[in-house]
Amino acid sequence: MTRTLAYSPCPNDTYVFAALANGLLDGAPHVDVRLADIDELNAAAEAGTFDLVKVSYGAVPYLTGTYRALRCGGAVGRACGPLLIAKPGRAPELFADMRDRQIAIPGEHTTAFLLLQLALGGRPKRVLRMRFDRIVDAVANDEVEAGLIIHESRFTYRDRGLISIVDLGEWWENLTLLPIPLGAILVRRDVPDDEARVLAQAIRGSLAFARAHEATVMPYVRAHAAEMDDSVMRRHIDLYVNEFTDDIGEVGAEAVAALLARAHDAGVAPAGAGLEFVAAG
């Protein structure tokens, strides 16, 4: 059976899934691949569209009735969190005053926006949702007062003369001493356990292939990052593809539980936000 698999065109995702997507793994299951922006993926997951899908941990509380999580392939790490940026001189003296500023966000259910709400102690009054790759320009061009950036934008915002108001990943790590749970690979609950474990093993195999045969997979990665500088692409992969990508482990799972519990306690996520991981085979 061919399963549908959806992930973003960001270098960390295309690097992880390149071998699986391009049929480079002997005996691996067949997948029908779709690529989309993370906000679109979150929305598709809420509709139960795909068998396997990369989502933000900020969207997980809305998805646990339809999906479980795989222990591999996701994005968890340290020093890799979202940043709130602005022009010099436009940042308020007090971070709490950001509640009254207009902020561009990459999606309502992104982990970035969840972390911002936790750090501010509530939802900002004025948010404007836009694709993550438009936010830096929107801040630089005075379309918005501040922007919440993710992915490769953290490597490029200074090139536009912008500053970081707060590093929300650093805020989270200082608060909890835990890594930042950014994104997960979810599998729909109607996929049987045995098959889900086979799919997880294929993802691990795809990652191992990429690490052993980078020259083979990098053209696929580069094709979906056509406007990205090669050095930025390399830094992106090195930051977001790490030991947690192989297996979330106990520390990663603890970080996920802490994020979801704090989100629920703060009233920015629904009750029943616990996430079930597919047991290792």
QUIFEN-V658375 format. One record per residue. N is the residue number from 1. RES is the residue in one small letter. SS is DSSP state (h for helix, s for strand, l for the rest). OMEGA is omega as a letter, one per 40 degrees, with the letter a starting at -180 (NA if undefined). D_FIRST is the distance of its C-alpha to the first C-alpha in whole Angstrom. Layout:
N	RES	SS	OMEGA	D_FIRST
N	RES	SS	OMEGA	D_FIRST
This chain:
1	m	l	i	0
2	t	l	i	4
3	r	s	i	6
4	t	s	a	10
5	l	s	a	13
6	a	s	i	16
7	y	s	a	19
8	s	l	i	23
9	p	l	i	24
10	c	l	a	27
11	p	h	a	27
12	n	h	i	26
13	d	h	a	23
14	t	h	i	22
15	y	h	a	24
16	v	h	a	22
17	f	h	a	18
18	a	h	a	20
19	a	h	i	18
20	l	h	a	15
21	a	h	a	15
22	n	l	i	17
23	g	l	a	15
24	l	l	a	18
25	l	l	i	16
26	d	l	i	16
27	g	l	a	13
28	a	l	i	11
29	p	l	i	8
30	h	l	i	7
31	v	s	i	9
32	d	s	a	10
33	v	s	i	14
34	r	s	i	17
35	l	s	a	20
36	a	l	i	23
37	d	l	a	26
38	i	h	i	26
39	d	h	i	28
40	e	h	i	25
41	l	h	i	22
42	n	h	i	24
43	a	h	i	25
44	a	h	i	21
45	a	h	i	20
46	e	h	i	23
47	a	l	a	21
48	g	l	a	18
49	t	l	a	16
50	f	l	i	14
51	d	l	i	11
52	l	s	a	13
53	v	s	i	17
54	k	s	i	20
55	v	s	i	23
56	s	s	i	27
57	y	h	i	28
58	g	h	i	30
59	a	h	a	28
60	v	h	a	26
61	p	l	a	29
62	y	l	a	27
63	l	l	a	24
64	t	l	i	24
65	g	l	a	23
66	t	l	a	20
67	y	s	i	19
68	r	s	a	20
69	a	s	i	20
70	l	l	a	19
71	r	l	a	22
72	c	l	i	21
73	g	l	a	21
74	g	l	a	23
75	a	s	i	27
76	v	s	a	30
77	g	s	i	33
78	r	l	a	37
79	a	l	a	39
80	c	l	a	36
81	g	l	i	37
82	p	l	i	37
83	l	s	i	41
84	l	s	a	43
85	i	s	i	45
86	a	s	i	48
87	k	s	i	51
88	p	l	a	54
89	g	l	a	56
90	r	l	i	54
91	a	l	i	53
92	p	l	i	55
93	e	l	i	57
94	l	l	i	55
95	f	h	a	51
96	a	h	i	51
97	d	h	i	53
98	m	h	i	49
99	r	h	a	49
100	d	h	a	51
101	r	l	i	50
102	q	s	a	47
103	i	s	i	44
104	a	s	a	41
105	i	s	a	38
106	p	l	i	34
107	g	l	a	33
108	e	l	a	34
109	h	l	i	31
110	t	l	i	31
111	t	h	i	32
112	a	h	a	35
113	f	h	i	36
114	l	h	i	36
115	l	h	i	38
116	l	h	i	41
117	q	h	i	41
118	l	h	a	42
119	a	h	a	44
120	l	h	a	46
121	g	l	i	46
122	g	l	a	45
123	r	l	i	43
124	p	l	a	45
125	k	l	a	47
126	r	s	i	46
127	v	s	i	42
128	l	s	a	41
129	r	s	i	37
130	m	l	i	36
131	r	l	a	33
132	f	h	a	34
133	d	h	i	35
134	r	h	a	38
135	i	h	i	40
136	v	h	i	42
137	d	h	a	43
138	a	h	i	44
139	v	h	a	46
140	a	h	a	48
141	n	l	i	48
142	d	l	i	50
143	e	l	i	47
144	v	l	a	47
145	e	l	a	49
146	a	s	a	46
147	g	s	i	42
148	l	s	a	40
149	i	s	a	38
150	i	l	i	35
151	h	l	a	33
152	e	l	i	35
153	s	h	i	38
154	r	h	i	39
155	f	h	a	40
156	t	h	a	42
157	y	h	i	43
158	r	h	i	47
159	d	h	i	47
160	r	h	i	47
161	g	l	a	50
162	l	s	a	48
163	i	s	i	49
164	s	s	i	47
165	i	s	i	48
166	v	s	i	46
167	d	s	a	43
168	l	h	i	41
169	g	h	i	39
170	e	h	i	43
171	w	h	a	44
172	w	h	a	41
173	e	h	i	41
174	n	h	a	45
175	l	h	a	45
176	t	h	a	42
177	l	l	a	42
178	l	l	i	38
179	p	l	a	36
180	i	s	i	34
181	p	s	a	31
182	l	s	a	30
183	g	s	a	26
184	a	s	i	23
185	i	s	a	19
186	l	s	i	18
187	v	s	a	15
188	r	s	a	15
189	r	l	i	16
190	d	l	i	13
191	v	l	a	11
192	p	l	a	12
193	d	h	a	15
194	d	h	a	13
195	e	h	i	10
196	a	h	i	12
197	r	h	i	15
198	v	h	i	12
199	l	h	i	12
200	a	h	i	15
201	q	h	i	16
202	a	h	i	14
203	i	h	i	16
204	r	h	i	19
205	g	h	i	19
206	s	h	i	19
207	l	h	i	22
208	a	h	i	24
209	f	h	a	23
210	a	h	a	24
211	r	h	a	27
212	a	h	a	28
213	h	l	a	27
214	e	h	a	28
215	a	h	a	30
216	t	h	a	26
217	v	h	a	25
218	m	h	i	28
219	p	h	i	28
220	y	h	i	24
221	v	h	a	26
222	r	h	a	29
223	a	h	i	28
224	h	l	i	27
225	a	l	a	30
226	a	l	a	32
227	e	l	a	35
228	m	l	i	35
229	d	l	a	38
230	d	h	a	36
231	s	h	i	38
232	v	h	i	37
233	m	h	i	33
234	r	h	i	34
235	r	h	i	36
236	h	h	i	33
237	i	h	a	31
238	d	h	a	33
239	l	h	a	34
240	y	h	i	30
241	v	l	a	29
242	n	l	a	30
243	e	h	i	30
244	f	h	i	28
245	t	h	i	25
246	d	h	i	25
247	d	l	a	25
248	i	l	i	27
249	g	h	a	29
250	e	h	a	32
251	v	h	i	34
252	g	h	i	31
253	a	h	i	30
254	e	h	i	34
255	a	h	i	34
256	v	h	a	31
257	a	h	i	33
258	a	h	a	36
259	l	h	a	35
260	l	h	i	33
261	a	h	i	36
262	r	h	i	39
263	a	h	i	37
264	h	h	a	37
265	d	h	i	41
266	a	l	i	42
267	g	l	i	41
268	v	l	i	38
269	a	l	a	35
270	p	l	i	34
271	a	l	i	35
272	g	l	a	32
273	a	l	i	31
274	g	l	a	30
275	l	l	i	26
276	e	l	i	24
277	f	s	i	22
278	v	l	a	19
279	a	l	i	21
280	a	l	a	21
281	g	l	NA	20
